[in-house]
Every structure is written in C-alpha cells, then in structure tokens.
Amino acid sequence: MLSIHKNGKAFLHHGKPFFYLADTVWSAFTNIREEEWEYYLDYRKRQGFTVLQINILPQWDRSKGREHLHPYIQNDDGYDFTMCNAAYFQHAEHMVKLATEKGFVVALVLLWCSYVPDTWADKLRRTVVMPKDCVESYVETVDRYFSKYHPIYMVSGDTDFESDDIIDYYEIALNKVKALAPESLATLHIRGRLDTIPSRLEENPNLDFWCYQSGHNAQFQSTAYTLAQCFSAKIPPKPVINSEPCYEMISYSRQQYGRFTRFDVRRAAWQSILSGAGAGVSYGAHGIWNWHEKGLSYGVALGEGFLSPYLWREAIHFPAAWDYSFIKDFISQHGLFDLSPFAGLIDAPAEIRAARQKNTLLVYMPFNIELSLRPEMKVERISVIELESRRTMSLDATLADERMHLPMHAFQGDCLYVISGN
C-alpha cells in the first residue's frame, strides 16, 4: 500500500521509500491477451518497473482491429452507461490481480478526457461521452472491482479544464473515489504542457500528489523541467511526477517528422527529477501504450504521435526502458528521496539541471561543456557517469573565490555528475 513520505516529496510502500517507475500501457484492458500480459509483466518486472499506468475504459487512440470486450452495453451513442458489462470488468480485474501478484502497483485512469464533453479530445473527435449523472455509479463499479488491490487512481486522463462542466466531472469522480477508497492515492493526469489546475481541484484535499506531462511536442521539451519547478513550488508540498514525458520512438507532434530517441527520453527523465519531480517518472514506448500488433490500425490523425507505432514485440525492447531502470536503481541505492533543486550553478544553460540532498549533489549534463558552481560544501569526490554506456570516471576540479570550476569530461554522451562532500 502506498502512502506519502513525511517530507512531502516521495512515496512509501508498506512504510519503505518507493520510487514511482511507471510503464505506460493505457490500452491493456482492451488490447492485450493473457499470454501477452504474462510475458509483458515478467519482462518489465525484470527491468525494475514498479507501476503500470492503465486506462480503465477503452483508450480512444489505441491501435484498433482486435476484438475485445466493452465495459458497457453498446448503443447508437456508443455506450449505455446504465448497463454495465460485468465480463469486461472481471477481465480487467484479473489483469490487475496478475500485476499486483507480481509486485506492481497499478495506476488506473478513471475518466480519460475523451469521455468528458468539451475537452480538447472531444472537440477534436467525439467518440463516447459519459453523462455526468453516471459518473458516481461508474466510480462505484470501479471501486467494487479494483480498490481491493490498492491502486493509484488517476482521476483524469490527458485532460484540460476549459469549463466548469469539465471540472465538475473530475470533482465528482475524485470525491467519490476517495470516499469509497480513502487508502488509495489519487492524482490527475493532465494535458501536455498544462501548468495550472483549477482552484476547486488544486485545493481539494483528496488530491495526494501532482502529475504533469511534458509530452511529445519537440518545440516544448523544456517543460520537463519548467513544469517540475512549477508543481514542486505549490504549497503544501506534494510528490511530483512527470507522468508522460516524450515516449520512446513516438513521432514529434504537429506533423513534424522525426521520432524521440533514447537520448531524448532519458534527458526528459533526468531533467524532471532534478528540477523538483523527484518522486518518480513514467516511461512510454510507442507501440506499448497503444499495444500495436500487425494488422491493427492506428489513428494517425489523433493526438500527437502521428507516425505509425512499432509492433509491441519490438517496442518492449526499446533501450531507454533500461535507462529508466537505472534511474530507479541509482536513486534507491543512494537513498535520494529528498532531493531539492540546486540553484548554485553559475551561468549554466537551462538544460543543465542539478539537485542536492545533504552532501550529495547531482548535475545532469545533456552536453559536454565546462561548468562553474558554488558547491556550498567541502567536495571530496566528483564521479561522472556516461548514462548510455554506464562507464564512469573521476573528475578533478579547481576552486577559487568559492567557485568550483569543472572541466569537460572525456565522454561523448550525456552524463550525470555525482559530487560528494561533507
């Protein structure tokens, strides 16, 4: 069972510090066969993932063409939300049960924005809209099937908050799920690059932690760190997670050709964690979140990832998943669950991010340049980790006028500086 650390920055799992390392598999309940699910769970478990992010209802932009159960009886409007299909929820519960038995925490989305009228997704293309007066009964159904597994409830999915009516939906769902399952943590999964939450939700004590999304627009990747700064500055402090950085091998949005590489995905993670979002990070692979298979169609005009996905059997082996696994292992092994952004870099580019906990200072270097800083401690050792190869080296620095000058390192890739002192 998850709870919030007393420092307000991290999670506890059965009382022990817990790093939220999530894989994104929104389309699990509709697209994944049981034998595939078993293979997937075992593989991600070996990699060290701790959380699985899943949409309870069918994902609007999933890969389509495979027969699947539906959560409600179908009608001309999509679903009759007064007629629950128990077989769907029993199937979903079985998948959650298998995941939790293997040690995963599941983070379940209650209402993806496509199910709420007048959100950006609904305006782009209406699929199925849930009537507001059906939200509470839907949440009761969710609670009946899933709360026994102590999930995280992501009340919203990819949403904006452009009207009071939209806010009503999520306020109703949040209050209801916390009344029924008070021991489950709750959060909001919000639209990419969004930096504000309506006061009715932001001030709601039922929200346990913050998620933001730096997303898949190549022009706005700086939001990995700017949004971390924004949400970690809120009072009272709550854990912060980048719950949707750029997915590995998803294409740039806005019809711009190119795909996010292993480096891009790794950079987004470290920049998030060292800028205030240190409670964890979510990974996504283009082909896993939508569970793409040969013969399925992908809605290339929807959302932001307009280029075709890889097959899930290929996407599961993308290398950045191992880079994220290293992040979790590094943070956990060094006990770095109380990092605070470090403001002592001198005239450094904004892409270089740093955070400190007691006598450990971490600096993420996406490119190789000389660096000056005010260490605010007696430095004993500087280690450099090249994050792709995991090679390490030591670095000598010079100190003058309370400034430390670090020369270039000898590696070619992005690196993490681990500066230790007393």
Secondary structure, 3 states (H helix, E strand, C coil): CEEECCCCCCEEECCEEECEEEEECCCHHHHCCHHHHHHHHHHHHHHCCCEEEEECCCCCCCEECCCCCCCEEEECCEEEEEEECHHHHHHHHHHHHHHHHCCCEEEEEEEEHHHCCCCHHHHHCCCCCCCHHHHHHHHHHHHHHHHHHCCEEEEEECECCCCHHHHHHHHHHHHHHHHHCCCCCEECCECCCCCCCCHHHHCCCCCCCEEECCCCCHHHCCHHHHHHHHHHCCCCCCCEEECCCCCECCECCCCCCCECCHHHHHHHHHHHHCCCCCCEEEECECCCCCCCCCCCEECCCCCCCCCCCCCHHHHCCCCHHHHHHHHHHHHHHCCCCCCEECCCEECCCCCCEEEEECCEEEEEECCCCCEEECCCCCEEEEEEEECCCCCEEECCCEEECCEEEECCCCCCCCEEEEEEEC
